[in-house]
Amino acid sequence: MRTSTRTTIRSSFPRPLVPAKAGRESSVFVRTSLSPRLRGDGNARRARIAGFSLIEVLAAFVILALVGTALSRLFSGALGNASLADEYSRATLYAESRLATLGVETPLREGTLQGTSDDGYYAWSTKVEPYTPPGTNADMEAAVPAMAVRIWRIGVNVRWPGTPGNERSLALSSVRVAIKEPNP
């Protein structure tokens, strides 16, 4: 006489039924446990509902707001620095172009010139003056009028509006050798 065996397996997830081996009649009953209440261990603990409390959600929003504020300040500061760098870059290019035209369009003579850019945003002034190298003695100074060339120090100052009430400026200077022009 054959007897059937019943096996009970405890699992937290459903298992498929295992086929019986040849020559044996068996069946497997799987009991799943979904919550502590269904365990049948006698404890009537309430199952905790998964989720976030209101305090946790508010704390997350506060942290998100602080990070968002810091990032927005960072990005606005970066944009301000980028526009300021653009203004200085344009002023430098304008000053370099003014330096390049000195001595090419007109001969170098001692004096100052002033003007504004075509768009009226930048105001410029140039100054041309004789240059005396450091360490020059009196004998060298006496020989300067006899020379056919002269060393000139040329400088360009570019100004443009900055923050309200302030003005930004950039100054470039160079030394150039030019043939002496006869005095008019």
C-alpha positions in Angstrom: 0.0 0.0 0.0 1.2 3.3 -0.9 0.9 6.5 1.1 0.9 10.0 -0.1 3.1 12.5 1.5 2.1 16.1 1.9 4.9 18.7 2.3 4.4 22.3 3.4 7.1 24.9 2.5 7.1 28.4 3.9 8.2 31.0 1.5 7.8 34.7 1.0 7.1 34.3 -2.7 4.9 31.8 -4.6 6.8 28.8 -5.9 5.7 26.7 -8.8 4.4 23.3 -8.1 7.1 20.7 -8.3 6.2 17.6 -10.4 6.1 14.3 -8.6 8.9 11.9 -9.0 8.1 8.7 -10.9 6.4 6.1 -8.8 5.4 8.6 -6.0 2.3 10.5 -5.7 3.0 13.8 -4.0 1.8 17.3 -4.2 3.4 20.5 -2.8 1.3 23.1 -1.1 3.0 26.5 -0.9 1.9 28.9 1.7 3.0 32.5 1.0 3.3 35.2 3.5 2.4 38.8 2.4 2.3 40.6 5.7 3.1 39.9 9.4 -0.7 39.6 9.9 -0.9 36.6 7.6 2.1 34.7 9.1 -0.1 33.1 11.7 2.5 33.5 14.4 0.0 34.9 16.8 1.3 38.5 16.8 -1.3 40.9 15.6 1.2 43.6 14.5 -0.1 46.1 12.2 1.6 46.2 8.8 3.4 49.4 8.2 2.4 51.1 5.0 5.4 51.9 2.9 5.9 55.6 2.1 7.2 58.9 3.3 5.9 61.0 6.1 5.0 64.6 5.7 8.1 65.7 7.6 10.4 63.8 5.3 8.8 65.3 2.2 9.1 68.8 3.7 12.7 68.2 4.6 13.4 67.1 1.0 11.7 70.2 -0.4 13.8 72.5 1.9 17.0 70.8 0.8 16.0 71.0 -2.8 15.1 74.7 -2.4 18.5 75.4 -0.8 20.4 73.6 -3.5 18.3 75.3 -6.2 19.0 78.7 -4.7 22.8 78.1 -4.5 22.8 76.8 -8.1 20.9 79.8 -9.4 23.3 82.2 -7.7 26.2 80.3 -9.1 24.8 80.5 -12.6 23.9 84.2 -12.4 27.4 85.0 -11.1 28.9 83.0 -14.0 26.8 84.8 -16.5 27.9 88.2 -15.0 31.5 87.1 -15.2 31.1 86.0 -18.8 29.6 89.3 -19.9 32.3 91.2 -18.0 35.0 89.1 -19.7 33.4 89.9 -23.0 33.5 93.7 -22.3 37.2 93.5 -21.3 38.0 91.4 -24.4 36.3 93.9 -26.7 38.0 96.8 -25.0 41.4 95.1 -25.3 40.8 94.5 -29.1 39.8 98.1 -29.5 42.9 99.4 -27.6 45.1 97.1 -29.6 43.6 98.4 -32.9 44.2 102.0 -31.7 47.9 101.1 -30.9 48.3 99.6 -34.3 47.1 102.7 -36.1 49.4 105.1 -34.3 52.4 105.8 -36.5 50.7 104.2 -39.5 47.9 106.7 -40.4 49.8 109.7 -39.1 53.5 110.1 -38.1 54.3 109.9 -34.4 54.4 113.2 -32.7 54.3 114.1 -29.1 50.7 114.8 -27.9 47.4 113.3 -27.1 44.3 112.3 -29.1 40.8 111.4 -27.9 37.7 110.0 -29.5 34.9 107.4 -29.2 34.2 104.1 -31.0 31.8 103.9 -33.9 29.0 102.6 -31.6 29.8 105.2 -29.0 30.2 102.6 -26.2 34.0 103.0 -25.8 35.9 106.3 -25.2 39.6 106.3 -25.9 42.6 108.5 -25.5 46.1 108.1 -26.7 49.3 109.7 -25.5 52.6 109.8 -27.4 55.7 111.0 -25.6 59.4 110.6 -26.1 60.9 107.6 -24.3 64.1 107.6 -22.3 65.3 104.1 -21.4 66.3 103.6 -17.8 70.0 103.9 -17.0 70.5 106.6 -19.7 73.4 109.0 -18.8 73.9 112.6 -19.7 76.1 111.8 -22.7 73.3 109.6 -24.2 70.8 112.4 -23.7 73.0 114.8 -25.5 73.3 112.5 -28.5 69.5 112.1 -29.0 69.0 115.3 -31.1 71.6 114.1 -33.6 69.9 110.7 -34.2 67.7 110.0 -37.2 65.3 107.9 -35.2 63.4 108.5 -32.0 62.0 106.1 -29.4 58.4 106.9 -28.5 56.2 105.6 -25.7 52.6 105.3 -26.9 49.7 104.5 -24.6 46.0 103.9 -25.1 43.4 104.2 -22.4 39.9 102.9 -23.2 36.9 103.7 -20.9 33.4 102.3 -21.0 30.4 102.4 -18.6 30.4 99.8 -15.8 28.1 99.3 -12.9 25.9 102.4 -12.2 28.1 105.2 -11.0 31.4 103.5 -11.9 33.4 103.5 -15.1 35.6 100.6 -16.3 38.9 101.3 -18.0 41.8 99.5 -19.7 45.3 100.9 -20.5 47.8 99.5 -22.9 51.2 100.9 -23.7 54.1 100.1 -26.0 57.4 101.5 -27.2 58.1 102.2 -30.9 61.0 103.4 -32.9 60.1 105.9 -35.6 62.0 108.2 -38.0 62.2 111.7 -36.8 59.8 114.0 -38.5 60.9 117.6 -39.1 59.2 120.0 -36.7 56.4 122.0 -38.5 
